[in-house]
Each structure stands twice: as structure tokens, then as C-alpha cells.
Amino acid sequence: MNILDGKEVSTKIKEDIKVETAAFTAASGRKPHLVAILVGNDGGSETYVASKMRNCELVGFESTNIRYDVEVSEAELIAKIQEINKDPNIDGLIVQLPLPAHIDPDKVTEAIDHRKDVDGFHPINLGRMQRNLPCFIPATPYGIMLMLAHYGIDTAGKHAVVVGRSNIVGSPMSILLARNSNPGNCTVTLTHSKTKDLKTEVLRGDIIVAAIGKKNFVTADMVKDGAIVIDVGINRENSTETKSGFKLYGDVDFDNVAPKASWITPVPGGVGLMTIVGLLKNTLEAAKGTIYAKG
Ligand SMILES: Nc1nc2c(c(=O)[nH]1)N[C@@H](CN(C=O)c1ccc(C(=O)N[C@@H](CCC(=O)O)C(=O)O)cc1)CN2
């Protein structure tokens, strides 16, 4: 069994981003600028946004975190997004998910100018991704593809089984793995809560992407020998064992699945760290105007 090490790969790619950013800043006289909007005080979201801000600084970006109380109205949030859309000094804009129940995430996503949508969630970016056109790719699937490329994993012709059909991971992941690209060229099965006999489907996977949001959901009896296992889960549970007061679990029962896998991502230290890399790469592209021309 080999580990797909998110720490090692993300560190290496961030070094490359840092060098590219320095060249961009020297040539343009400005830093790429990311704005992250955070609504409420969900513990996980606070951690992820703080990490995004920290990593922006690390690679030489400017970053701004705009915070709203959990009670903020959808209209106020969208008005802020429209203001940022018009600001030429801001290259990328993300709204951290999940949002409180009274705010429609689809309306918020569609309010973001697709040219600043460095999360890659806007329907224009998703549609362009499906057609293999230049676009911002959702950060987590982008990070996973970068990780597969880093380790030179040959995915062509393999059967990939994606567990979970979310807009931000499962659905885009299934498109990227099926695309005529490298990594890609997989035969893909996209499974979800209504899939019949899920275990039989997952057992067919040469590649398994678990993005269902349930602790230890994928067990050893669902995984064939030699499978490549990508765990997108970040399930937090309170714990007295750790200094932080919580413990993270993936969607895969790592201890029992790892001995059967050829490659596997750990949690923490796997896909989560690559999500940040996907976001940084999109933000740099937004600043350079290589996907959508500036102006
Ligand atoms: N607007 C967005 N919201 C959300 C996204 C997203 O891509 N855009 N994805 C997830 C959360 N997420 C990014 O925002 C994210 C998750 C995990 C990590 C990460 O670094 N995980 C570390 C552990 C960190 C910890 O201690 O908790 C790891 O796995 O090693 C980064 C980003 C939902 N919302």
C-alpha cells in the first residue's frame, strides 16, 4: 500500500505557485487578490477559511476575509457579491459553504461573476468543464486530479466509482475522471443514496472516490484488492484525546481498507490540503487572465 501524501504534494505545488506569483507580481506591480466570505461561525468553516488566508499569504497573494453574522440576509450577501464583482482589484471571490438554511447557495453561486468564481461552482464554469473548455475547476476535484498527476497514476481505462453526487465534489469528479485527458479516460460509475446494492458497485472500482460525508462509510468488504482509494470525507467529532478538542475521520475505514489498497489518501493530510492548492491555482489563473481575459 502507498500513501497519496497531500502534505508532500501540496507543499511542492505551493512552492511552484509562489515562484509563478512572484513573477506575476514583478511584471504587473500587483498581487493576486482573493476574497473569502464567511457567514456564521461554524468551526470547520472557520478552520478552512483561516487556512485559505494563511496559504494565500504563504504564496504571495493578497487575501481578504469578509465575515457576516449568521443572521445576514440573502439580499445583503448578494449585494456585497455584486460590489466585489465590479472591483478590478479583486481577482477571485469565494463564499464558504455550507450557508445557513435561509440563504439559497445556488442564488449566491450564480451571483458571483464566473470570471472571479475561483471555486468553480458557477454553472458557466461547470458547463465549460463538462465540454473540456478553459474554466475554473472546483477546487477539491482539481486537487485530486493534481495529486493523481503528481504520482503519475495511470487512470486510462480504469473503472472509477464515485460515491456521492454533490455539486462541489462527486458530480464534477465523475466528469473529470471520464474526460479525454490525463488523468482521466476512466469508465465512471456515479453512485448515490438511491443506488441499489452499493457494495457491489463499489467493489467494481479500480479507483474509488468516497465523497459521501459519513464517517468510515467505505469498509474493507466494499474494496477490491489493489484499488486506488481517494477519501474526500472530513467528518469532525468532539474528542478529549486531542488538543483541538475534535478528531477528523474520513469516509473510508482507513485502518482496514489501507492493507487492500494500492494507493490511499489519509484523513487528515490528504485531499483537504489539495483543495487549498486547487483554489490557489485558480486564483493565480484569475489574476493572470489566462482563462477569462481581464477587463
Ligand atoms: N466555498 C467552498 N466551501 C467549501 C469547500 C470549497 O471547496 N469551497 N470545500 C469544503 C471545505 N474545504 C474548503 O473550503 C476544505 C476542507 C478541508 C481542508 C483541509 O485542509 N483539511 C485538512 C484538515 C484541516 C482540519 O484540521 O480540519 C486535511 O484534510 O488534512 C481544507 C478545505 C466545504 N466547503
The ligand as an ORCA input file, in Angstrom:
! r2SCAN-3c Opt
* xyz 0 1
  N     -16.646     27.637     -0.850
  C     -16.254     26.395     -0.537
  N     -16.781     25.789      0.535
  C     -16.386     24.502      0.834
  C     -15.415     23.841      0.038
  C     -14.891     24.515     -1.093
  O     -14.054     23.978     -1.867
  N     -15.328     25.788     -1.343
  N     -14.940     22.585      0.419
  C     -15.207     22.085      1.755
  C     -14.250     22.537      2.830
  N     -12.886     22.945      2.423
  C     -12.727     24.054      1.695
  O     -13.377     25.037      1.840
  C     -11.716     22.344      2.996
  C     -11.778     21.159      3.687
  C     -10.632     20.624      4.292
  C      -9.426     21.294      4.210
  C      -8.203     20.822      4.897
  O      -7.184     21.466      4.823
  N      -8.255     19.715      5.628
  C      -7.144     19.272      6.406
  C      -7.536     19.209      7.874
  C      -7.897     20.553      8.423
  C      -8.509     20.445      9.812
  O      -7.734     20.298     10.760
  O      -9.723     20.499      9.947
  C      -6.751     17.865      5.990
  O      -7.624     17.159      5.425
  O      -5.615     17.493      6.242
  C      -9.371     22.480      3.510
  C     -10.503     22.996      2.908
  C     -16.612     22.510      2.185
  N     -16.870     23.887      1.930
*
